[in-house]
């Protein structure tokens, strides 16, 4: 089941994020950074995010048997001007369920909701070396662009590649 995230999901989202990053960014980000990821700290950030929800950011959770196994977060673009393009900020699924189609399911829901929000196109950023994520996005209709950026929150800065997708078919 995919549904809108609520405040009570904050810890589950944080747990998914930490486990997904520690597995998916192994060899991409510094080991010390990945090891230092703290579920409690990330839970507090998600609690604030889920309390402050507004019309610009939309989190979804993917749940099976009452357990959150993935999430997505999307909405108004953070680094692109214009009203016709939205952004997928994050998509993470527990590594124990990778390869079972759950990533594609929550990605399809996020993409559909971006469309329902009125966006004609959407973009996202993928870390260089994250081949699993790139393959997921490409299988689901996202196309790499020549745009890159460096995320200076990391040391050394993380190079990211932009992917885009059209959400509406021209009439």
C-alpha positions as a Markdown table, in Angstrom:
| # | Residue | x | y | z |
|---|---|---|---|---|
| 1 | Unk | 0.0 | 0.0 | 0.0 |
| 2 | Unk | 1.2 | 3.5 | -0.8 |
| 3 | Unk | -0.1 | 6.4 | 1.2 |
| 4 | Unk | 0.6 | 9.9 | 2.4 |
| 5 | Unk | 3.3 | 9.9 | 5.1 |
| 6 | Unk | 2.1 | 11.0 | 8.6 |
| 7 | Unk | 4.0 | 12.2 | 11.7 |
| 8 | Unk | 4.0 | 8.7 | 13.1 |
| 9 | Unk | 6.0 | 7.5 | 10.1 |
| 10 | Unk | 9.1 | 9.7 | 10.9 |
| 11 | Unk | 11.1 | 6.9 | 12.6 |
| 12 | Unk | 10.3 | 4.3 | 9.9 |
| 13 | Unk | 11.3 | 6.8 | 7.2 |
| 14 | Unk | 14.5 | 7.5 | 9.0 |
| 15 | Unk | 15.3 | 3.8 | 9.3 |
| 16 | Unk | 14.6 | 3.2 | 5.6 |
| 17 | Unk | 16.8 | 6.2 | 4.7 |
| 18 | Unk | 19.7 | 5.0 | 6.9 |
| 19 | Unk | 19.6 | 1.4 | 5.7 |
| 20 | Unk | 19.2 | 2.4 | 2.0 |
| 21 | Unk | 22.0 | 4.9 | 2.1 |
| 22 | Unk | 24.4 | 2.6 | 4.0 |
| 23 | Unk | 23.9 | -0.1 | 1.3 |
| 24 | Unk | 23.4 | 2.1 | -1.8 |
| 25 | Unk | 26.1 | 4.6 | -1.2 |
| 26 | Unk | 28.7 | 2.1 | 0.0 |
| 27 | Unk | 31.8 | 2.9 | -2.1 |
| 28 | Unk | 30.3 | 6.3 | -3.2 |
| 29 | Unk | 30.3 | 8.2 | 0.1 |
| 30 | Unk | 32.9 | 8.0 | 2.8 |
| 31 | Unk | 32.5 | 5.0 | 5.1 |
| 32 | Unk | 32.8 | 7.3 | 8.2 |
| 33 | Unk | 29.8 | 9.4 | 7.0 |
| 34 | Unk | 27.7 | 6.4 | 6.3 |
| 35 | Unk | 28.5 | 4.8 | 9.7 |
| 36 | Unk | 27.7 | 8.1 | 11.5 |
| 37 | Unk | 24.2 | 8.3 | 10.1 |
| 38 | Unk | 21.9 | 8.4 | 13.1 |
| 39 | Unk | 18.3 | 7.2 | 13.0 |
| 40 | Unk | 17.3 | 9.4 | 16.0 |
| 41 | Unk | 18.7 | 12.6 | 14.4 |
| 42 | Unk | 17.1 | 11.8 | 11.1 |
| 43 | Unk | 13.8 | 11.0 | 12.8 |
| 44 | Unk | 13.7 | 14.4 | 14.4 |
| 45 | Unk | 14.2 | 16.0 | 10.9 |
| 46 | Unk | 11.4 | 13.9 | 9.5 |
| 47 | Unk | 9.1 | 14.8 | 12.4 |
| 48 | Unk | 9.7 | 18.5 | 11.6 |
| 49 | Unk | 9.1 | 17.8 | 7.9 |
| 50 | Unk | 5.9 | 15.9 | 8.5 |
| 51 | Unk | 4.5 | 18.5 | 10.9 |
| 52 | Unk | 5.4 | 21.4 | 8.5 |
| 53 | Unk | 3.9 | 19.7 | 5.4 |
| 54 | Unk | 2.5 | 22.2 | 2.9 |
| 55 | Unk | 1.6 | 22.3 | -0.7 |
| 56 | Unk | 5.2 | 22.3 | -1.9 |
| 57 | Unk | 6.5 | 19.0 | -0.5 |
| 58 | Unk | 4.7 | 15.7 | -0.5 |
| 59 | Unk | 6.0 | 12.5 | 1.2 |
| 60 | Unk | 4.6 | 9.1 | 0.5 |
| 61 | Unk | 5.4 | 5.8 | 2.2 |
| 62 | Unk | 5.3 | 2.3 | 0.8 |
| 63 | Unk | 3.9 | -0.1 | 3.4 |
| 64 | Unk | 3.6 | -3.9 | 3.3 |
| 65 | Unk | 2.1 | -6.0 | 6.2 |
| 66 | Unk | 1.9 | -2.8 | 8.3 |
| 67 | Unk | 5.6 | -2.0 | 7.9 |
| 68 | Unk | 7.1 | 0.9 | 6.0 |
| 69 | Unk | 9.6 | -0.4 | 3.5 |
| 70 | Unk | 10.1 | 2.6 | 1.4 |
| 71 | Unk | 9.3 | 6.3 | 0.9 |
| 72 | Unk | 9.4 | 9.1 | -1.7 |
| 73 | Unk | 9.4 | 12.9 | -1.2 |
| 74 | Unk | 8.6 | 15.3 | -4.1 |
| 75 | Unk | 7.2 | 18.6 | -4.9 |
| 76 | Unk | 8.1 | 22.2 | -5.9 |
| 77 | Unk | 11.6 | 22.4 | -7.5 |
| 78 | Unk | 14.4 | 23.5 | -5.2 |
| 79 | Unk | 16.9 | 24.6 | -7.9 |
| 80 | Unk | 14.9 | 25.2 | -11.1 |
| 81 | Unk | 12.7 | 28.1 | -11.9 |
| 82 | Unk | 9.3 | 27.6 | -13.5 |
| 83 | Unk | 5.9 | 26.3 | -12.6 |
| 84 | Unk | 5.7 | 23.4 | -15.0 |
| 85 | Unk | 8.5 | 21.3 | -13.5 |
| 86 | Unk | 8.5 | 19.4 | -10.2 |
| 87 | Unk | 11.3 | 17.6 | -8.4 |
| 88 | Unk | 11.6 | 14.1 | -6.9 |
| 89 | Unk | 13.7 | 14.9 | -3.8 |
| 90 | Unk | 14.2 | 11.4 | -2.5 |
| 91 | Unk | 13.2 | 7.8 | -3.1 |
| 92 | Unk | 14.5 | 5.0 | -0.8 |
| 93 | Unk | 13.5 | 1.4 | -0.2 |
| 94 | Unk | 14.9 | -1.0 | 2.3 |
| 95 | Unk | 17.8 | -3.0 | 0.8 |
| 96 | Unk | 16.2 | -6.3 | 1.9 |
| 97 | Unk | 13.4 | -5.8 | -0.6 |
| 98 | Unk | 15.6 | -4.4 | -3.5 |
| 99 | Unk | 14.9 | -6.1 | -6.8 |
| 100 | Unk | 11.2 | -6.9 | -6.1 |
| 101 | Unk | 9.6 | -3.9 | -7.9 |
| 102 | Unk | 8.9 | -1.8 | -4.8 |
| 103 | Unk | 11.1 | 1.0 | -6.0 |
| 104 | Unk | 9.2 | 1.1 | -9.3 |
| 105 | Unk | 5.9 | 1.1 | -7.5 |
| 106 | Unk | 6.6 | 4.1 | -5.3 |
| 107 | Unk | 8.3 | 5.9 | -8.2 |
| 108 | Unk | 5.2 | 5.4 | -10.3 |
| 109 | Unk | 3.0 | 6.9 | -7.5 |
| 110 | Unk | 5.3 | 9.8 | -7.0 |
| 111 | Unk | 5.4 | 10.5 | -10.7 |
| 112 | Unk | 1.6 | 10.3 | -10.9 |
| 113 | Unk | 1.2 | 12.7 | -8.0 |
| 114 | Unk | 3.6 | 15.1 | -9.5 |
| 115 | Unk | 1.4 | 15.0 | -12.6 |
| 116 | Unk | -1.7 | 15.5 | -10.5 |
| 117 | Unk | -0.1 | 18.6 | -8.9 |
| 118 | Unk | 0.0 | 20.1 | -12.4 |
| 119 | Unk | 3.6 | 19.6 | -13.3 |
| 120 | Unk | 4.3 | 18.8 | -17.0 |
| 121 | Unk | 7.9 | 17.6 | -16.3 |
| 122 | Unk | 9.9 | 16.5 | -13.3 |
| 123 | Unk | 13.6 | 16.1 | -12.5 |
| 124 | Unk | 15.8 | 14.4 | -9.9 |
| 125 | Unk | 19.4 | 14.1 | -9.0 |
| 126 | Unk | 21.4 | 10.8 | -8.9 |
| 127 | Unk | 24.8 | 10.5 | -7.3 |
| 128 | Unk | 27.6 | 9.5 | -9.7 |
| 129 | Unk | 28.3 | 5.8 | -9.2 |
| 130 | Unk | 24.7 | 5.0 | -8.0 |
| 131 | Unk | 24.1 | 2.6 | -10.9 |
| 132 | Unk | 21.2 | 0.8 | -9.2 |
| 133 | Unk | 19.3 | 4.1 | -8.9 |
| 134 | Unk | 20.1 | 5.2 | -12.4 |
| 135 | Unk | 18.9 | 1.9 | -13.8 |
| 136 | Unk | 15.6 | 2.2 | -11.8 |
| 137 | Unk | 14.9 | 5.7 | -13.1 |
| 138 | Unk | 15.8 | 4.8 | -16.7 |
| 139 | Unk | 13.6 | 1.7 | -16.6 |
| 140 | Unk | 10.8 | 4.0 | -15.6 |
| 141 | Unk | 11.1 | 6.6 | -18.3 |
| 142 | Unk | 13.5 | 9.1 | -16.8 |
| 143 | Unk | 16.3 | 10.3 | -19.1 |
| 144 | Unk | 19.7 | 11.5 | -18.1 |
| 145 | Unk | 20.5 | 15.1 | -19.1 |
| 146 | Unk | 23.9 | 16.8 | -19.5 |
| 147 | Unk | 23.3 | 18.7 | -16.3 |
| 148 | Unk | 25.5 | 18.0 | -13.2 |
| 149 | Unk | 26.1 | 19.6 | -9.8 |
| 150 | Unk | 28.3 | 19.1 | -6.8 |
| 151 | Unk | 26.7 | 18.6 | -3.5 |
| 152 | Unk | 29.1 | 20.3 | -1.1 |
| 153 | Unk | 27.4 | 18.8 | 2.0 |
| 154 | Unk | 29.8 | 16.0 | 1.5 |
| 155 | Unk | 33.6 | 15.9 | 1.7 |
| 156 | Unk | 34.7 | 15.5 | -1.0 |
| 157 | Unk | 31.7 | 17.0 | -2.8 |
| 158 | Unk | 29.4 | 14.5 | -4.4 |
| 159 | Unk | 28.9 | 14.8 | -8.1 |
| 160 | Unk | 25.2 | 14.4 | -9.1 |
| 161 | Unk | 23.6 | 13.9 | -12.5 |
| 162 | Unk | 20.2 | 15.2 | -13.4 |
| 163 | Unk | 17.5 | 13.1 | -14.9 |
| 164 | Unk | 14.2 | 14.4 | -16.3 |
| 165 | Unk | 10.9 | 13.0 | -17.4 |
| 166 | Unk | 7.9 | 14.4 | -19.2 |
| 167 | Unk | 4.7 | 13.8 | -17.1 |
| 168 | Unk | 2.1 | 14.8 | -19.6 |
| 169 | Unk | 1.6 | 13.7 | -23.2 |
| 170 | Unk | 1.3 | 16.7 | -25.5 |
| 171 | Unk | -2.1 | 16.9 | -27.1 |
